Amino acid sequence: MRLAEPVTSITDYILAAEALLFSMLLFVGYQGQTSILLWAAGFAALAVSALLGGTFHGFQPVLKLSTFVSLQRLSALTILAALLLFIAAGILSKFTGKLSWTLFVSSAVLVAGGIFWTARNHKRDFTIEGSAHVVWIIFGVLAVLLLRHFLVHGKAIGYFMFTGALVMLVGIAVQQQEVVIHPKFNENDLCHVLFMAGLFFLYHGGLLLRDAIP
């Protein structure tokens, strides 16, 4: 059976494999740091989301409508869960600082509210596209926060985190603006490739996380 959206599905599956690999490497090298474990769990959640995305994009013609909608909703939920785990890692990290801690907590409340609303919503489809504005706002806040850290402290973690968040932001913008560079390579495909690059930087930044309270 041919995939309905082969490139989108394949790039989603590659993204899932990359996120899972980075998650496993973070778990192995967490060095007793809870913040790194949370970062690893966030990568695992992203892997699940990408796996679900590749499935509903590729097998849409043979899926029941209820199953298709459920996969979309679960994909959105796992994206929000990943953000919540990343934010929790930031809250525990000694690199956040007081202002950054406040922004992290505010972001966590917003994301947690999105997860609760999505889980309770049974009448409307909560697709990735529908939730992308929330994700965009969260990544925007985190990018500003990390830019501040980058300018003030100049730590290696700031380089990796800010670059990763910025690349992910570009990916979300590409998807939302429906930037198509080739008829057989749509905005979702390009977004996935950008996310692959962004995850590389976020993985290396995650390895440098250290708990504020050992």
Secondary structure, 3 states (H helix, E strand, C coil): CCCCCHHHHHHHHHHHHHHHHHHHHHHHCCCCCHHHHHHHHHHHHHHHHHHHHHHHHHCHHHCCHHHHHHHHHHHHHHHHHHHHHHHHHHHHECCCHHHHHHHHHHHHHHHHHHHHHHHHCCCCCCCHHHHHHHHHHHHHHHHHHHHHHHHHCCCHHHHHHHHHHHHHHHHHHHHHCCCCCECCECHHHHHHHHHHHHHHHHHHHHHCCCECCC
